[in-house]
Amino acid sequence: MHADDLREDISQLEIRIEELAKRIEECRKIILMSKIAMSIGALLIVALVVGAISFTPTTLLGAIIAVIGGIVGFGSNTSTLNQMTIEMKASEALRTELIERIDLRVVG
């Protein structure tokens, strides 16, 4: 493979790695928000059961929605995060392999 072709492939891999890094960070943020939603929903349910706040169907429904929505957001983004992390590691390994194929010269 020609060195210019290798450099182009490396460049494309670096762009892909940057995109994956951004998406991974977005997943981490969504996972954090999901954990917060689950916690708030659970705290509301406990507060309703204990009687710390007055019971209304709207509050109970909102708490249940927060818990279920948090679980769904957490689960789907965790699996997506794992898949993207695997893909990013594979891309980084391929980039390293391509860099090693280039006949680099020491400039003195």
Secondary structure, 3 states (H helix, E strand, C coil): CCHHHHHHHHHHHHHHHHHHHHHHHHHHHHHHHHHHHHHHHHHHHHHHHHCCCCCCHHHHHHHHHHHHHHHHHHHHHHHHHHHHHHHHHHHHHHHHHHHHHCCCCCCC
